[in-house]
Amino acid sequence: MALAGALAPDVRRHIAYVERRRPPHGTMKTKFTYAGIRVKDLDASVAFYTKVLGMKDLGRSTIDATKGVAANLATEDDGLSSS
């Protein structure tokens, strides 16, 4: 890295650590496991995600702190999402 000499030692150590952990060829496998999306019509949104995108409806839960409701949805490979 060209600017490494101008950076603080702890920043240089962190950069070196990240570089060592980087997978070969610059690729990284990740799994998307959660998303929270505010919607105006929860029923219509759940219908879209289940009927159009094929997600499974796992039920709903209330969120007392926000006085809201969360719809718990899952993809075919069980990656969870919430709307």
Secondary structure, 3 states (H helix, E strand, C coil): CCCHHHCCHHHHHHHHHHHHHCCHHHCCCCCCCCCCCCCCCHHHHHHHHHHHCCCEEEEEEEECCCCEEEEEEECCCCCEEEC
